[in-house]
Structure formats: C-alpha cells, structure tokens
Amino acid sequence: MTGFTARLLDAHHPRTAGEQVVLALAERARADRQTEPRPGGEREQRPEERDRADERERLVEAL
C-alpha cells in the first residue's frame, strides 16, 4: 500500500491498535532484510537477521 493510499484510508477509517502493531511488525521485517551495502555494492544479510525477519512475517501473516 502506498503512503497516499494509507493516508486516504486513515482519513476515513482510523487504524485500530492491532492494525498499527501489524503494520509496525511488517515495517520492521522489511527493514531487517536490508543491511549496509558491501564494498562491491551487494547487500548481505546475516542469518540471525533473516530469521528475525522470517519470524515477524509469520506473525504478521498469522494475524
């Protein structure tokens, strides 16, 4: 969902606390997948970051 769409929906239907938590978890999962660029320009993700991101995705899908 784009920022514009989210703002439009919020104007008519404010998010519940549960929806806000789910969105925050999803945002963290996306952020965990990204790491600092390596010298070659590639991105590398450490296994523990991948595991945390996968766990957050499972929680979001379960809700």
C-alpha positions as CSV (number, residue, x, y, z in Angstrom):
1,M,0.0,0.0,0.0
2,T,1.4,3.4,-0.9
3,G,1.7,6.2,1.5
4,F,-1.0,8.1,-0.3
5,T,-3.5,5.2,-0.1
6,A,-2.7,4.6,3.6
7,R,-3.3,8.3,4.4
8,L,-6.6,8.2,2.4
9,L,-7.8,5.2,4.2
10,D,-6.8,6.6,7.6
11,A,-8.8,9.7,7.0
12,H,-12.0,7.7,6.6
13,H,-11.2,4.6,8.8
14,P,-8.6,5.2,11.5
15,R,-6.4,2.1,12.3
16,T,-7.0,0.1,15.4
17,A,-4.2,-0.6,17.8
18,G,-3.9,-4.1,16.4
19,E,-3.6,-2.9,12.9
20,Q,-0.9,-0.5,13.9
21,V,1.1,-3.3,15.6
22,V,0.8,-5.5,12.5
23,L,2.0,-2.6,10.3
24,A,4.9,-1.9,12.6
25,L,6.0,-5.5,12.6
26,A,5.8,-5.6,8.8
27,E,7.9,-2.5,8.5
28,R,10.5,-3.9,10.9
29,A,10.6,-7.2,8.8
30,R,11.3,-5.1,5.7
31,A,14.0,-3.1,7.5
32,D,15.6,-6.3,8.8
33,R,16.0,-7.6,5.3
34,Q,18.1,-4.6,4.3
35,T,21.7,-4.3,5.5
36,E,24.5,-1.9,4.8
37,P,25.9,-2.2,1.3
38,R,29.2,-4.1,0.9
39,P,32.1,-2.7,-0.9
40,G,31.1,-4.5,-4.1
41,G,27.6,-2.9,-3.9
42,E,25.9,-6.1,-2.9
43,R,23.7,-6.5,0.2
44,E,24.4,-9.3,2.6
45,Q,22.1,-10.4,5.3
46,R,23.3,-12.2,8.4
47,P,21.4,-15.4,9.3
48,E,20.0,-14.1,12.5
49,E,18.6,-11.0,10.7
50,R,17.0,-13.3,8.2
51,D,15.5,-15.5,11.0
52,R,14.0,-12.4,12.8
53,A,12.5,-11.1,9.5
54,D,11.0,-14.5,8.8
55,E,9.6,-14.8,12.3
56,R,8.0,-11.3,12.0
57,E,6.5,-12.2,8.6
58,R,5.0,-15.4,10.1
59,L,3.5,-13.3,13.0
60,V,2.0,-10.8,10.6
61,E,0.5,-13.5,8.4
62,A,-1.0,-15.2,11.4
63,L,-2.8,-12.1,12.4
